[in-house]
Amino acid sequence: MIKAILIGAGGRGIGAYGEYAIKNPNDIKFIAVADPDIERRMYFSYRHGIAPENQFSSYEEILRLPKMADTCFICTQDTLHIQPAKLALKKGYDVFLEKPMAVYPEDCVLLEEIAKKENRKLMIGHVLRYTQFFSAIKELVDSGKIGSLMTIQHNENVSFWHQAHSYVRGNWRNVETSSPMILAKSCHDLDILYWLSNSTPIKVASFGSLSYFKESSAPIGAPKYCMDGCPKESECAYFAPKVYLNAPDWMKLPVSNKMTDEDILAALKKGPYGRCVYRSDNDVVDHQVVIIEFENQMTASFTMTAFTHENTRTIKLMGTLGEIRGHMDKQEIEIYTFGNDIPEVIHLETLDYGHGGGDYGIMKAFVRLIEIGDNQEIASDEASVMSHLLAFAAEKSRLESKSIDFIQYVKDIKKNA
Ligand SMILES: NC(=O)c1ccc[n+]([C@@H]2O[C@H](COP(=O)([O-])OP(=O)(O)OC[C@H]3O[C@@H](n4cnc5c(N)ncnc54)[C@H](O)[C@@H]3O)[C@@H](O)[C@H]2O)c1
């Protein structure tokens, strides 16, 4: 069993990793917590039996003290990753850091260097690699069943409602206060492409924009807040009371720590989640594509879009001898081999953990990494850095309207780090 401290008792700290520790007490025990939000800190302490002297109001406070556990979980918001991660590694903690590692490319490289220099383990929350779905696809590709992989088409179907919740009203809506959406939402997906390719990206290009969730799409007469008497409330898919009174807990928590209907409605009145989706201060894209060429001549295209009914990932992998199609939410993979019209269909078991079981898989792997040094070569911090650099390169391409020589880009970033 590994002992851990938690920095940031929010959705991920409480809901993903805290819950894992409660359900798997022989794997992880949280012995301290830091969060300025007293209600969240108290709730986490109560759930994990944390003594009052081990409850802190900031990462600065807890990381000023001598090392008190094997590992440090950092689950703060995107812009608050780099500082606590640097401090924790230098204090001698092995670190589990939520993705994205950092919001600047040089900082991602720097973190990897600090972890190496301090001889510490650093794992990034790239949960998708640990899902049954992507693990099965990786195994199929590596087995040669569809020959040599030539092309990947991968979609992150964000869905209209998730876009509105997280990227229009929520914490990841604005580049300045969080990070570009291709990093925040899809460093995961670029990581999957990098992982499946077994190769090195050499060219990256990207296009996309914020086209819909903005003032020009607002219905005539729509007020800034839904509850101020919107003429379209009965037909709008984003009418805040309708969305949040029926939402799952992970969507209610950022609206109000107390999730009663009364508290939710009070918070929506003038709070960020009660804003009209066309009149928020969001500036991240609502659709973006990324195309990549790899050293082994494989090509990949990735689409991240708000404009989908489903909230899931779908993928098609095309090889010299066949094709694989996968639907993550359905836990279904179809394999076609050329010359054979009947596909082999795999139905995976559904696990009671977030991200298609990835939240469970990554914790099992983290415990193995800390206890016996084994990470099955799945997601080294080096691979995570490359995946993040792919996201930064894609954003540079989108903003500067040019294709990026990825090899040169990586060299430049490493030189400046
Ligand atoms: N791996 C994944 O699949 C996945 C999924 C969702 C989110 N994330 C990432 O996880 C991170 C956390 O997301 P979340 O939804 O849990 O956020 P959250 O806002 O719910 O939680 C962050 C917590 O950090 C606390 N905090 C703020 N300042 C602090 C400080 N100085 N010291 C200690 N704590 C502090 C906040 O009070 C809050 O409780 C984000 O970076 C997000 O992008 C990853």
The ligand as an SDF file (V2000), in Angstrom:
LIG
                    3D

 44 48  0  0  0  0  0  0  0  0999 V2000
   -7.2250   12.7020  -16.6220 N   0  0  0  0  0  0  0  0  0  0  0  0
   -8.4150   13.0780  -17.0110 C   0  0  0  0  0  0  0  0  0  0  0  0
   -9.0770   12.3860  -17.7480 O   0  0  0  0  0  0  0  0  0  0  0  0
   -9.0030   14.3730  -16.5310 C   0  0  0  0  0  0  0  0  0  0  0  0
  -10.3920   14.5790  -16.5510 C   0  0  0  0  0  0  0  0  0  0  0  0
  -10.8850   15.7840  -16.0660 C   0  0  0  0  0  0  0  0  0  0  0  0
  -10.0150   16.7570  -15.6200 C   0  0  0  0  0  0  0  0  0  0  0  0
   -8.6610   16.5370  -15.6550 N   0  0  0  0  0  0  0  0  0  0  0  0
   -7.7090   17.5460  -15.1500 C   0  0  0  0  0  0  0  0  0  0  0  0
   -7.6420   17.4110  -13.7380 O   0  0  0  0  0  0  0  0  0  0  0  0
   -7.3760   18.6840  -13.1340 C   0  0  0  0  0  0  0  0  0  0  0  0
   -8.3770   18.9360  -12.0200 C   0  0  0  0  0  0  0  0  0  0  0  0
   -9.6750   19.0010  -12.5730 O   0  0  0  0  0  0  0  0  0  0  0  0
  -10.9500   19.0610  -11.6210 P   0  0  0  0  0  0  0  0  0  0  0  0
  -12.1420   19.0100  -12.4740 O   0  0  0  0  0  0  0  0  0  0  0  0
  -10.7910   18.0880  -10.5130 O   0  0  0  0  0  0  0  0  0  0  0  0
  -10.7830   20.5670  -11.0430 O   0  0  0  0  0  0  0  0  0  0  0  0
  -11.4910   21.2120   -9.7940 P   0  0  0  0  0  0  0  0  0  0  0  0
  -11.5590   22.6670  -10.0630 O   0  0  0  0  0  0  0  0  0  0  0  0
  -12.7350   20.4790   -9.4630 O   0  0  0  0  0  0  0  0  0  0  0  0
  -10.4460   20.9430   -8.5980 O   0  0  0  0  0  0  0  0  0  0  0  0
   -9.2940   21.6740   -8.4160 C   0  0  0  0  0  0  0  0  0  0  0  0
   -9.1430   21.9200   -6.9160 C   0  0  0  0  0  0  0  0  0  0  0  0
   -7.8980   22.5750   -6.6940 O   0  0  0  0  0  0  0  0  0  0  0  0
   -8.0970   23.4460   -5.5850 C   0  0  0  0  0  0  0  0  0  0  0  0
   -7.0310   24.4410   -5.4960 N   0  0  0  0  0  0  0  0  0  0  0  0
   -6.9980   25.6960   -6.0170 C   0  0  0  0  0  0  0  0  0  0  0  0
   -5.8630   26.3220   -5.6280 N   0  0  0  0  0  0  0  0  0  0  0  0
   -5.1660   25.4490   -4.8560 C   0  0  0  0  0  0  0  0  0  0  0  0
   -3.9390   25.5220   -4.1490 C   0  0  0  0  0  0  0  0  0  0  0  0
   -3.1680   26.6470   -4.1610 N   0  0  0  0  0  0  0  0  0  0  0  0
   -3.5120   24.4540   -3.4350 N   0  0  0  0  0  0  0  0  0  0  0  0
   -4.2810   23.3380   -3.4000 C   0  0  0  0  0  0  0  0  0  0  0  0
   -5.4630   23.2100   -4.0610 N   0  0  0  0  0  0  0  0  0  0  0  0
   -5.8870   24.2410   -4.7670 C   0  0  0  0  0  0  0  0  0  0  0  0
   -9.4740   24.0410   -5.8540 C   0  0  0  0  0  0  0  0  0  0  0  0
  -10.0400   24.6190   -4.7010 O   0  0  0  0  0  0  0  0  0  0  0  0
  -10.2380   22.8200   -6.3500 C   0  0  0  0  0  0  0  0  0  0  0  0
  -10.9280   22.1590   -5.3070 O   0  0  0  0  0  0  0  0  0  0  0  0
   -7.4180   19.7040  -14.2600 C   0  0  0  0  0  0  0  0  0  0  0  0
   -6.1200   20.0520  -14.6400 O   0  0  0  0  0  0  0  0  0  0  0  0
   -8.1330   18.9770  -15.3860 C   0  0  0  0  0  0  0  0  0  0  0  0
   -7.7560   19.4230  -16.6660 O   0  0  0  0  0  0  0  0  0  0  0  0
   -8.1650   15.3720  -16.0750 C   0  0  0  0  0  0  0  0  0  0  0  0
  1  2  1  0
  2  3  2  0
  2  4  1  0
  4  5  1  0
  4 44  2  0
  5  6  2  0
  6  7  1  0
  7  8  2  0
  8  9  1  0
  8 44  1  0
  9 10  1  0
  9 42  1  0
 10 11  1  0
 11 12  1  0
 11 40  1  0
 12 13  1  0
 13 14  1  0
 14 15  2  0
 14 16  1  0
 14 17  1  0
 17 18  1  0
 18 19  2  0
 18 20  1  0
 18 21  1  0
 21 22  1  0
 22 23  1  0
 23 24  1  0
 23 38  1  0
 24 25  1  0
 25 26  1  0
 25 36  1  0
 26 27  1  0
 26 35  1  0
 27 28  2  0
 28 29  1  0
 29 30  1  0
 29 35  2  0
 30 31  1  0
 30 32  2  0
 32 33  1  0
 33 34  2  0
 34 35  1  0
 36 37  1  0
 36 38  1  0
 38 39  1  0
 40 41  1  0
 40 42  1  0
 42 43  1  0
M  CHG  2   8   1  16  -1
M  END
$$$$
